[in-house]
Structures are given as structure tokens and as C-alpha cells.
Amino acid sequence: MRLRRCGHDAVLVELDSLAQVAAARAALAGLPGLVELVPAARTVLVSFQPGSSGLRQVQGVLDQADLSAPPVGDARQVVLPVVYGGPDLQLVADTAGLTVDETIALHSSASYTVAFSGFAPGFAYLTGLPEPLCQPRLETPRARVPAGSVGVAGEFTGVYPRSSPGGWRLLARLADDADALFDATRDPAALLGPGDHVRFEAVG
């Protein structure tokens, strides 16, 4: 673990794994003057109100925290209805050595956790993807992925909140309006936040 100051009122915590990121985020959540915790794949940015004593407590809190233990607490549960039949569903099934039906059952039966957001507003990187579905991105990314597309890439699954370029292997699409994933007029704007538990429900 390494701490790097970011200006006067923030610090970047560098860690070794997604599990440590989740544990560190949970441990730091109650510090005084905390403005924002921004997790990423191997870091947590911790920002405070100017002059807050919380900044000086970051090192001590992390030294006492068990970063190998998953965070405890009541996580928000989110169910996303999806229609399977994406353009890469057969590719993912073949790569996994499964039938299409087995692939759908495997993806929809897993419980996922939002590790962090990035790439685009409202795009959540979900961990918990079953190992056979952990597959590389497409060799040639698509110029346009429709909003609401559900894909897999590496150890993650996720949903495109807006139409954009992308190289994830697409399994499904949201059954509901993809605009629900991110609404700048809402607080919070993103439907899915770090620590939320997510399940995909096959419909249609």
C-alpha cells in the first residue's frame, strides 16, 4: 500500500487488488470531513473538505484495517431485467465450452458487486463473473455499441449506459430504458454505485 498526496485536501491510496480497494473504501467511509471516495481497479482517491482532520487520519485507519477481509454492511440490491441474445453470445458460449442456454444460466445466476465506475458516466465494472465467462475483449472493437448492451471483458461484466465504441463481448441488452443507468438530474446520477450488489434477470 502506498499513499500519494493529491493537492492540499486529497490522497490517492494505491493497493494491490480489487478486494483491497473495496476493504479500504469501507474502512475510510466514516472519516470526518470526507467529501468523496473514488475507487478504481487498484486505487482509492480520498478527498476532504479544506482543513479537515480526516486527511491526517487516513494512514492510521488503513494501518488498523484488515484489507484482506471483505467489507461488511448492508449493500444495496439491484436487479436488472435483460434479454439475452447479444451478437457475441454464441462466441462466449463456444469459448467457454458451454451451450448458449448454459451460458445464459451461468451469467444470470451469479451475484455481482460494483467495484468501481469508469469509461463513461454510469458505466459500472461488476465483479463476480463466473470463471468460464472471463474472456478477452474483441480483437476489433465495435465503432458503436448500443445503449443498454450487457457485455463481458476480462474479469468484469457491465452495461453500456450510452451508445459508444467498445470491445466487450455482448451477451444481452437491458429490457428497460438504458437512460435509467445515468441521469444527470438525479442524485446520485448513476444508478449503480460501488459496493452495490447486482443480479441480471433473464426476461423475454
Buried (B, 14 or more C-beta within 10 A) or exposed (E): EEEEEEEEBBBBBBBEEBBBBBBBBBBBBEBEBBEEBBBBBBBBBBBBEEEBEBBEBBEEBBEEBEBEEEBEEEBEEBEBEBBBBBBBBEBBBEBBEBEBEEBBBBBBEBEBBBBBBBBBBBBBBBBBBBEBBBBEBBEEEBEEBBBBBBBBBEBBBBBBBBBBEBBBBBBBBBBEEBBBBBBEEEEEEBBBBBBBBBBBEBBE
